[in-house]
Amino acid sequence: MTRLLDSFEIGGLTLRNRIVMPPMHTGRATIEGAITDDLINHYVLRSKALGLLIIEHSYVAVEGKLSEKQVGIYDKHLIPSLLKLSSGVQATGTPVVLQINHAGSKANRDITGIKPISSSPTEDARELRVDEISALSETFAQAAEWGIKAGFNGIEVHGAHGFLLNQFSSPLTNQRCDEYGGSLENRLRFPLEVVRKVKKKVGDKLLLYRLGSDDLDPSGTQIWESQKFAVKLEEAGVDIIDVSGGICGSSPEKLQGIQGYFIPQARQIRKVINIPVIGVGGIREPQFADKLIQEGNVDFIAVGRKLLEDPDWAIKAIELLRKD
Ligand SMILES: Cc1cc2nc3c(=O)[nH]c(=O)nc-3n(C[C@H](O)[C@H](O)[C@H](O)COP(=O)(O)O)c2cc1C
């Protein structure tokens, strides 16, 4: 029986256990998106006993920036400071992946000075032209290449929480009538183009996709659609699917208090693919996390807010489970 503390071999790496720190924005970068010592300390403090750490969403283009002190990966001058972060975390024995993102219509115009873009027009955003969509997938690929040059063990493409790629995949935000909208196949076209181009740059390093698996809305993305998407992500070379919610966000109010609230979706995704799956959502107790792994629901457990609250959560979990 597999346990939370069992190691996992993937892409030439040994992840020492199944505990993952999911990407969580800190607002600790510089205004230009460069890494600070404060940000490195934040991650090094939490990384010591993890299996894998995923760094918060970094913006691939200035027009896709969400918040003032967000980490950036939009220019190669950022590589040296990112290298300090990746090597700092790796020195603790934990592989580290960088999440890349474009906020789409959620980008902050006050910060970027540019009218936001999206799959379809909104009150604040304009619709992307087809030639711009193609250029944007190159932008993601370029960011991934810089991320790998900055020493990360892999890249996670952010496809959840209502940001640009999710604005294409969800029927709630995509009203296009061309080849990028309408049918499921069309809505997935842009996210899959991004993944294929990113894969070429990532090479033999890890490629993760954060999947907005469920919009929790009868008119939104349904789990059967996400299962089809997951199969395509596997075919496109994704190594791990990190299952979260979609347009509903990462911590929907109505699910708070439920431990493991996105695990049912992750379990459904895992059933149809052969690559590992990360499950997340309100996980607090090591024994609960261990049980989820033992029962074969998911391959990895992401613990977010608990690790923010207690940097030693993983160390304490290991001590506790070793006593069992
Ligand atoms: C402060 C904060 C920042 C977050 N930033 C990101 C992010 O940058 N990228 C992302 O995919 N999810 C982000 N999330 C969502 C978390 O990765 C995670 O999915 C969510 O918090 C649920 O897990 P938890 O209940 O263990 O905290 C963030 C969550 C929090 C609380």
The ligand as a Gaussian input file, in Angstrom:
#p B3LYP/6-31G(d) Opt

LIG

0 1
 C       -2.547000      33.290000      -0.596000
 C       -2.827000      32.304000      -1.696000
 C       -2.223000      32.502000      -2.931000
 C       -2.464000      31.582000      -3.972000
 N       -1.792000      31.731000      -5.161000
 C       -1.921000      30.795000      -6.134000
 C       -1.121000      30.844000      -7.312000
 O       -0.257000      31.700000      -7.485000
 N       -1.335000      29.878000      -8.250000
 C       -2.256000      28.869000      -8.087000
 O       -2.405000      28.012000      -8.961000
 N       -2.986000      28.786000      -6.934000
 C       -2.831000      29.695000      -5.976000
 N       -3.513000      29.551000      -4.782000
 C       -4.327000      28.341000      -4.543000
 C       -3.510000      27.275000      -3.791000
 O       -2.472000      26.767000      -4.605000
 C       -4.393000      26.092000      -3.334000
 O       -4.914000      25.438000      -4.458000
 C       -5.558000      26.538000      -2.441000
 O       -5.100000      27.418000      -1.426000
 C       -6.250000      25.333000      -1.799000
 O       -5.357000      24.602000      -1.013000
 P       -5.329000      24.748000       0.617000
 O       -6.731000      24.582000       1.062000
 O       -4.410000      23.654000       1.078000
 O       -4.806000      26.118000       0.925000
 C       -3.323000      30.475000      -3.759000
 C       -3.926000      30.313000      -2.520000
 C       -3.681000      31.205000      -1.490000
 C       -4.324000      30.971000      -0.146000

